[in-house]
Amino acid sequence: MRLFAQDLTSDDLHHLAVRGLSEAGGPKPLLLRVLTDLFVMRPMHSREESRQFAEIAHRLMIDATPAECDHTADVLCHHPAAPPDLLDRLAQRGGEGALKLFAKCRALSTPLLQDAAGTGNGAVAEAIARRADLDPTMIATLAARSEIEVLRTLARNESAPLAPAILPRLVARARTDLLLAQALAERLPHRVETLALFMTADARQRALMIARTRESAGELDPVSSALEHGADTALRRIEAIALEGATDDFAAALADACHCDVALARAIMMDGGGEPLAIALRALGLRPEIVTRIFLLVDPQTSHARGRASALARLASGLSQDVAKRILDAITGRVVTPPRHAPLHDQTARLSSARAGLTPSRAPRSVRDLLKRPA
């Protein structure tokens, strides 16, 4: 019997391969490697040649070492004529070669992949989560796993579409895992579900999240804050505490006003980018100019950072209370708040100078002025 094709190799190698069909002893681990290398020397084989190869390889695997099986899995992973049943057997055997098959081999059977995604060990599930051909059923199975590494890998796999039914589950886990949160924020900053990960997003991702939230709220034109409202007493207290420079008291007042725990309020206050605090203060109804002033009071370094103060001022002035509240609700874990009322102005009209002038004229200029007002 001459295996596979003519002129592949020497008669000695053919003789070694044929010995795998016999009951005779011999270096069977070596035989599996040699037989596999013979097979992959050609890109295509007939059905009979593939059947012969699979038959011999199955018998040789009984005595093969893990290293030999890993080698066989590695070189067969992308071979177009590799027998699917042999690939399944190699994957079930385990080892580094099996992980490569689970991650990259398109010839593995669907039932094997589905079963491994649900009940395989964590390393196997993580390998499957890297695949470029995951279907919705397999993605849902992987997303239900408890291993955080599997979820991180799935989140980083841009070939794996995360359906609206799947993403909230991953976001919920990401609230307690920074790496998962960063992966989701980097990949899907435009999805409303990832708004809850605003605190872990970078400046670019936060800008995309804010823009997407404004778009979903129908705010495409300049913002008017003329009809916005907040709890006057709480707002006066927050600005007064900021003026005093009492960091702990400010965090406690912010937590009380935002209905969140003090640890989150402190994280919002100390965030290096400044966007979370701007959003929180705008959500409470503070005017943009007061928000900017509080920044300078809470963090004096803001005034010395090149462009930072002006960037935060632009953010505050371009953010409506409704949109800010949506983002704050997502940050604190509450249900995202829909707009409370219709747009504040005609979306097709420009802001007139008179309307634009409402905001500064209505805003208090200092804590002293603010305290003169009736509660």
N, C-alpha and C positions, 0 to 999 in steps of 0.2 A: 504494500500500500504506500502510495506517495501522497502526502498530505498537502492540501491547499492549492498548490500550483507548481508548474515546472520551473526549474532554474531559480528557486528561491535561495537555496543554500546547499551545503555539501551533503553527501550521503551519510556522513557520520551524524549530522544533526537530525536528519530524517530518521535515522536508526534510533536515536535517543527519544524522539517523539513517539515513534511506533511502540516503544517499550512501555509507554504509559497505558496502552490497551491491554497489556498482558498482566498476569498475576506475579510475574517475576519481580524480584527485588530490584533496588537501584536507587539512584539519587533522585527520588521523586520531587522533592522541593526544587531541585535544579531543573527537573523536567518541566514543571509548571512555568517557570520563568522562560526557559528556552522555547517551549511551545507557544507561549504568548508572544514572545519577540518574533518568532517565525510568522505568526498570524498577522501582526501589525505591520510587517514589512510591505504588505500590499494594502492599498486603500479599500479595495473591493474584493469580495469573495462570493462564490456561488452559494446557494442555499445548502447544498450538500457539504461543501467545505466548512461552512459555519456550524452545521450540525455535528460534523466530525470533531471539530475543535471543542465545542461545548461538551460533547460526550467524554472526551479525554480529560478536559479540564475539571469536570465535575469529580471524576475519580481521583485525580491528582490532588484536589483540594483537601481530601481527607487527611493526608499526611503532610500537607504544605505548612510551612511556618507562617506566622503573621507577616513577616517581611515579604515573603513570596506572594501572599495574597494582596498585600498593599501594592506591590509592584504591578501585579496583574490588573487590579482595579484602576491604578493610575494610568497605565498605557491604553486600557480599553475604554476609558471614560468617554472619549469623544470619537472613537472609531465608528464609522458608519455601519460596519458589518458585525459589530459585537453582538453576540446572542443575548437577547433581553433576559432570558431565564438565568443565564450565567451571571449577568450583572446584578440581578435581584439576589442571587445566592451570595455574591461577594458583598453586597450591601448589608445583608443580614448577618454576615459573619463578623462585622465590626472592624475597628481599626481606622488608621488614618486614611487608607484607601477608600474605605466605606464612606467616611465623611465627605471625601471629594465627590463620590458618586451621588450622595444625597444632595450635595450643594450644586452640582453642575451637570450631571448626566441626564440627558433628555430621554434616554431609552428606558429608564426605570419605570416599572409599571405604576399606574395611578393608584391601585389599591395599596401597594406597598408604601408609597409616599403618604397617602392619607392616614394609614395606620400609624406610621412612624411619626407623623406630625402630631397625632393625638396622644399616643402612648409611648413613643420612643423616649430615650433618655434626653437630658437637656442638651448634650452636645449634638445629638442627631437633629433635634428640633431646631437648634440654632443654625446648623448647616442647611436645613431645608428653608429656613427663613431667608437665606441668601439667594435662593433660586430666582432666575429671571422669568420663569414661566408659572408663577403661582396663580392658581385660580381663586375665586372668591371663597369657595368652601374651605380650601386649605388655609387661606389667610385668616378666616374666622376661627379655625381650629387653633392656629398658632397664637392668635391674639388672646385666646382663652387660657393659654398656659400661665403657670405661676412664675416661671423662671424669668427674672428681669433681663438677663442677657438675650433671651429669645426675643423679647419685646423690643429691646434696643436694636437688635439686628433687623427685625422686621421694619422698624421705623426708619432705619437708614437705607432700606432697600427701595430705591425709587421706582423699580419695576413692579412693585407690589402695590396696587391701588388700595387705599384705605377708605372703605365705604363709610357713609354717614352713620351706619350702625356699629362700626368698628372703632372709629376714631375716638369717640367719647370714652370708651373703655380704656384706651391707651392713655388718653389725657388724664383720666382719673389716677392711673398708676404713676404718671409722670409728675404729679403733684408732690410725690415723696421720693422721686429719683431724678437728680439733676441731669444725668447723661441722657436719659430718655426724654426729658423735657427739652433739652437742647437739640436733640435729633429731630423732634417733631416741630419745634419752632423754626429750625433751619430749613426743613423740607416743606412745611405747609403753613407759612405765616399768613397766607391769604384765607385760610379756612376759619370759619367762625368758631369752630370747636377749640382751636389752639389759642384763642384769646385768653383762656384761663392761664396760659403759660407766659403771659406778658412779662412777668418779673424776671424770667430766665432768658428772655430774648435780647439780642443785641440791638443797637440803635437802628440799623437798617430794617430788621425784622419788626421792631416796634412801629416804625413809620408805616410799613406795609399793613400791619394790624390796624393801626388807627385809620389809615385810608380806607381799608376794607369795611371797617365799622361805620365810618361816615357814609360810605356808598350804600351800605345796607340800610342805613337810616334815612336815605334820600337827601343827605346834605351834600350837595355838590357846589353850592355857592358860598360866599362869605357868611360867617356866622354873626347873628345879632343876639346879644344877651339881654335885650331890653325886657323881656318877659320872664327871665329866669328867676328862680326863687331858691331860698335856702333857709335854714333855721338861724335867724338873726343872732340869738343869744350864743349858740354854739360857734358861729362864725366870728363873733366879736371875741369870744374866749380864745379861739385858736390864734387869731392875729395878735392879741395881747400877750399870750404866752410866747409866741415867736419873738415879739419885741423884747421880752425879758430875757430871752436866750436860755430858757429852762428846757433842756432837751428831753428829759424824762417826762416832764409835765406835758410837753408838746406831743410826745408819742401817745401818752394816755388820753389826751383830748382828741387826737386824731382817731385813735381806736374807738373811742366812744361815739364820735360823729359818724364814722364809717361802719360801725357795727361789726368790727373785726377784733381779733385778739391783739394784745399789745405787741407781741413779737412780730406779727405781720405789719402793724403800723410802723414799728421801728425800722423794719426792712424797707418799707415804702419811703420812709423819711431819709434813710441813709443810702439809698440806691445811688450809685455813682453817675448814672445817666441823668437822673432828675425827672424823667418822664412820669414814673409812677406817682410821685408827689404832686406834680402838676395836674395829673388826671384826677387824683383823689380830691384835691382842693376845688377843681372845677366841678366835679360831681356834687360837691357839697353846696355849690352855688356861689362861690367866691368869684369876684370879678377878675378878669385877666391881669389887670394892673396890681391888684392886691396879691394875686398868686405870685407874680414876679417879685414883689416886695418881700413876701414871706420867704422866698428862696434866698434872697440876700441876707435875711435875718437868721434863718436856720443854718445856712451854709455860707459863711462869708467868703469862702474860696470861690464860690460861683462868680463873684464879681471880678475875680482875677483870671478866671479861665477864659482863654481866647475864644470868643464866639459862643460860649456856653450860655451865658445869661441872655443874650439876644435870641438864641435858638429856643430856649425855654419860654421866653416871652412870646415868640411867634407861635409856639405850640399852644400856649394858654389862650392866646387871642383867636386861634383858629379852631378851637375845640368847644363845641356846645356842651351845655350841662347834660343833655340827654345822652350824647355819645360818650361823654366822660363817665356817666353813671353806668352805661352798658359795660364799659371796660372795667370799671371798679367792681361791678357785680361779678364779672368773670374772674377777676383776680382774687376776690374774697370767697369765691365758691358758691355764690348765690346764682339763681336763675338769671340769665341775661335779660335785662329790662327792655321792653319795647318802648318806642317813643310815647310820651304821655299825651302829646297833642300834635296837631298838624304842624307843618313847617312854620317858623316864626315870620316868614315873609315870602313874597312871591318869588318862586325859584327862577323865574325868567327875568326878573328885574335886578338892576344893580342897586347897591346900597346908596341912597342919596347922602349928601353931606350932612343933612339934618339928622337922618336916621343913624348914620355912623357916629354922630356926635352924642347920641343918647348915652352911650356906654360910659365915657369919662365923666359926663356931667352928673350921672347918677351914682357914680362910685365914690365912696369916702376916700379922702386923701390921706388920712392918718388915723392912728388908733384913737387919738383925742377926739377927732371929728366923729368917729364911729361911735364912741361911748356917749356922745351928746344926743344921739338919736334914741327915741323911745324903743324899748324892746318889742 
